Amino acid sequence: MADVAALAGVSHQTVSRVLNDNPRVSPDTRRRVEEAIRKLNYQPNSVARALVTGRSRTLGVVSFDTALYGPASTLIGIQDAAHQAGYHVATVSLRSLVRSSILDAIERLRRQSVEGVIIIAPELSAAQALVNLPADLPVVAVEGALEVPVPVVAVDQKSGGAQATQHLLDLGHPLVWHISGPVDWAEARGRERGWRMALEEGGVAAPPALVGDWSARSGFLLGQRLAAVPGLSAVFAGNDQMALGLLRALREAGRDVPGDVSVVGFDDIPESAYFTPPLTTVRQDFAEVGRRSLTRLLEQIDGAPRVAGTDTVPAELVIRDSTAPYRAR
C-alpha cells in the first residue's frame, strides 16, 4: 500500500479509502490511485483487511450435492448475486441435508470467518436443522419449508403448479393427472398443492398423484402406466426431466403429444425448448432468488434482526407446443 501511495503521490490512508470505495475521494485522486494499483499489480490482503474492518466480505453457502437443475441453478444465482455485490462465496456441498451435517457445515464456514450463511434446503428434513441456530449468525434459507424460524426465499411453487394445471383446464381437458417429485421435497409438495387447488376450484376430483424421483427414468416408468389410462388427455409433470421421460413413454405407446395428450413440465431447463415437441413448462427465476437471498442476508449482516418470514418469487408459465385444446375421442 505504501508503494501505491508513493507512486500516486497520496497518503496510504487515501489508498485505503479508494480500496474501500469511500466517497470522500476526488475523481482525479481516485484515478491516480487506481492507475498505480494497476501498474504495481497490487493485490489487497483480504485477511489483513478483515482484521482492520471486522468484515471478511465472504459469505457461506450450504448446498445440496446434486446435479438436479433446481438446486444447482439456485446456487449459481446466489453466487452471481454475491459476486456482483463484491462478496466472495465459500460453499459446502452435502450429500444429505440432516441436522448434524448442516450444523457441521455451518461451523466449518464460521471458522472461515464468513459474515453470514445461506442454506439451500429443498428437503423437508433440513427444516429441523434450522432450529436453534447460533443467534449471532445471519442466516437465510432458500427453497426450504416455509414454517422455519429463519427468513426464507422461495419460488411460489404452489402458484406454479396451479398455473400449469389451470392452463390445461382452460384448454378444455376434463382431468389433469400429475407426476410429482419426492414427497420429502418442499417444492414437490408445493407443486402438488397447486395442482390440487386448481382442480378443486374447477370442480374436478383429483386422481391419485404418481410419485417420481425427479429423473427422466421415473417419468418414463410412470408414463407407461399413464399411457394405459382410458381417456388420458393431460398430464402435469413435476419437473422437465420427468416430463421428458413421459414424452418418450407416450410416444412408444402410440399417443401423440399434443394431439392425444397435452404435457406440462416445471423448471424451464435450457433443453425444454428443444424437446419433441417443445415443452410447455413453468419457469423459475433463479437469478431473482439469488438477489433476494443476498438482500435478506445483508440486512442481517448490517444489524437487522433475524426474523422468520417468506419472500416469494413468482413462477411464470411458458407456453410451447406440448399442449393443445382437448379433443374428445
Secondary structure, DSSP 8 states (H G I E B T S, - for coil): -HHHHHHHTS-HHHHHHHHTT-S-S-HHHHHHHHHHHHHHT----HHHHHHHHS---EEEEEEE----HHHHHHHHHHHHHHHHTT-EEEEEEESS--HHHHHHHHHHHHTTT-S-EEEE--BGGGGGGGSS--TTS-EEEES--SSSSSEEEEE-HHHHHHHHHHHHHHTT-S--EEEE--TTBHHHHHHHHHHHHHHHHTT------EE--SSHHHHHHHHHHHHTSTT--EEEESSHHHHHHHHHHHHHTT--TTTT-EEE-SB--GGGGGSSS--BEEEE-HHHHHHHHHHHHHHHHTT-----EEEEE-EEEE--TT-------
